[in-house]
Amino acid sequence: MIEVEKKFRLDKRQEERLVDGSEFLGSTTNEDTYWDTDDYRLTRQDHWLRQRNGRWELKRRVHELGHKLGATAYDEIENEEGIRAFLALPGAGSMEADTLAAGYKPFATLRKERHSYKRGDFHIDLDVCDFGYAVAEIELMLEREDDRDMARDRIEAFAQDIGLDQTPVRGKIIEYLYRTRRPHYDALVEAGVL
């Protein structure tokens, strides 16, 4: 599945507009530990390897680097076999042992409280992070990569229809890097990810 999402500033007014008329799906607390090499091999290509509550996931970029059009699109690989294939990891040991042996290591752990909603076929996540950052995400899931532009346009039209402020905001991990790991953030800027 291809996830197309756009991030929005989260404040009380924006939250009210997002949840009005939406179906509440539930709340969760997630702990995401992000992994990369010392030279940022994955993140400089806008690929994101993480453990979410201990479960391995990889978000493989399918949008153009820099995503200047305001939305991102990722193929979400949520099984170890697919992640091993993407990273060319052997299947000899545990996922963590093989990942470490290949030169990957944790570089950030974020904890967030997430409230999820559904409105039509839009999925809405409201995230408040442990480092004092809040962001809303509106996403559509697609079967085909070719539908990315249509999905982005639909998200932007929906946001405009309900009166959201569409000033660009950074995603959670990008904001974390900006605040706490500037050399990593700067490497992403230099690589054209941001």
C-alpha positions in Angstrom: 0.0 0.0 0.0 1.1 3.5 -0.7 0.5 6.2 1.9 0.0 9.8 0.8 -0.1 12.2 3.6 0.2 15.9 4.4 1.1 17.4 7.7 -0.7 20.4 9.3 0.0 22.5 12.4 -2.0 21.2 15.3 -3.6 23.7 17.6 -7.0 23.9 19.3 -8.7 25.5 16.3 -7.2 23.1 13.8 -8.1 20.2 16.0 -11.7 21.3 16.2 -12.0 21.5 12.4 -10.4 18.1 11.9 -12.5 16.2 14.4 -15.9 17.9 13.7 -17.9 15.3 11.7 -15.1 12.7 12.0 -15.4 9.2 13.5 -13.1 8.7 16.5 -11.1 5.5 16.0 -9.1 5.5 19.2 -6.0 6.6 21.0 -2.6 5.0 21.3 0.8 5.8 22.7 3.7 4.9 20.3 7.4 4.7 20.9 9.3 5.0 17.6 13.0 4.2 17.5 14.6 5.3 14.2 17.7 3.6 12.7 20.3 4.6 10.2 24.0 4.4 9.5 26.6 7.0 10.6 26.6 8.5 7.1 22.7 8.6 7.0 22.5 6.1 4.1 18.7 5.7 4.4 17.5 9.0 5.6 19.5 10.9 3.0 17.3 9.1 0.5 14.1 9.8 2.6 13.7 6.2 3.6 12.9 5.7 7.3 13.6 2.5 9.2 12.0 2.3 12.7 10.8 0.1 15.4 7.3 1.1 16.5 6.6 -0.3 19.9 9.3 -2.9 19.1 7.9 -3.9 15.7 10.0 -3.2 12.6 8.7 -0.9 9.8 10.3 0.8 6.8 8.8 3.7 5.0 10.3 3.7 1.4 10.0 7.0 -0.4 8.1 7.0 -3.6 7.8 10.8 -4.0 10.4 13.0 -5.5 13.1 14.2 -3.1 12.2 17.5 -1.5 8.4 16.9 -1.9 7.9 20.6 -2.6 4.3 19.9 -3.5 3.4 19.6 0.1 2.7 15.9 0.5 4.8 12.8 0.9 4.2 9.3 -0.4 5.8 6.2 1.0 5.5 2.5 0.4 5.1 1.0 3.9 7.0 -2.2 4.4 5.7 -3.8 7.6 7.3 -7.2 7.6 10.8 -8.3 8.4 11.2 -10.2 5.2 10.4 -7.2 3.0 12.7 -4.9 5.1 15.5 -7.5 4.9 15.1 -7.6 1.1 15.2 -3.8 0.8 18.2 -3.4 3.1 19.9 -6.5 1.7 20.2 -8.0 5.2 21.1 -11.6 5.7 18.5 -13.8 7.4 21.0 -15.4 9.8 20.2 -13.8 13.1 17.5 -11.7 14.8 16.4 -8.6 12.9 18.1 -6.3 15.4 21.4 -8.3 15.4 21.5 -8.4 11.6 20.6 -4.7 11.4 23.4 -3.8 13.8 25.9 -6.0 12.0 25.1 -4.2 8.7 26.1 -0.8 10.3 22.7 0.5 11.3 22.0 1.8 14.8 19.4 3.8 16.6 19.6 7.6 16.3 16.4 8.8 17.9 13.5 7.6 20.0 10.2 9.6 20.0 7.2 9.0 22.1 3.8 10.3 21.1 0.2 10.2 22.0 -1.9 9.7 18.9 -5.7 10.3 18.5 -7.0 8.8 15.2 -10.1 9.7 13.3 -11.8 8.8 10.0 -13.7 11.2 7.8 -14.9 9.6 4.5 -11.8 7.8 3.2 -9.4 10.3 4.9 -7.5 9.0 7.9 -6.6 11.7 10.4 -3.9 11.4 13.1 -3.4 14.0 15.8 0.0 13.5 17.4 1.5 15.1 20.5 5.2 14.3 21.0 7.2 14.0 24.2 9.5 16.8 23.1 6.7 19.4 22.9 5.7 19.2 19.3 2.2 18.6 17.9 1.2 17.8 14.3 -1.9 16.7 12.4 -1.6 14.3 9.5 -4.3 13.7 6.9 -3.6 10.6 4.7 -5.1 8.5 2.0 -4.0 4.9 1.3 -3.6 3.9 -2.4 -3.1 0.7 -4.3 -1.3 2.4 -7.2 1.6 4.8 -7.2 0.1 6.5 -10.2 -2.7 8.0 -8.1 -0.4 10.0 -5.8 -1.1 13.4 -7.4 -4.8 12.8 -7.2 -4.5 11.9 -3.6 -2.5 14.9 -2.7 -5.0 17.2 -4.5 -7.9 15.5 -2.6 -6.1 16.0 0.7 -5.4 19.7 0.0 -9.0 20.3 -1.2 -10.4 18.6 1.9 -8.1 20.8 4.1 -9.2 23.9 2.3 -12.9 23.0 2.5 -12.7 22.7 6.3 -10.6 25.9 6.7 -7.2 24.4 7.8 -4.1 26.6 7.9 -1.9 25.0 5.2 1.3 26.7 6.2 4.0 24.0 5.7 5.1 22.2 8.9 7.9 19.7 9.6 7.1 16.1 10.4 7.8 14.7 13.8 11.2 13.1 13.2 12.3 16.1 11.0 11.4 18.5 13.8 13.2 16.4 16.3 16.3 16.4 14.1 16.0 20.1 13.6 15.9 20.7 17.4 18.4 18.1 18.6 20.6 16.7 15.8 21.4 19.6 13.5 24.2 17.8 11.6 21.8 15.0 10.6 19.1 17.6 9.7 21.7 19.6 7.7 22.7 16.4 5.8 19.1 15.9 4.8 18.9 19.5 3.5 22.1 19.0 1.6 20.8 15.7 0.1 17.6 17.4 -1.1 15.3 15.5 1.3 14.1 18.8 2.8 
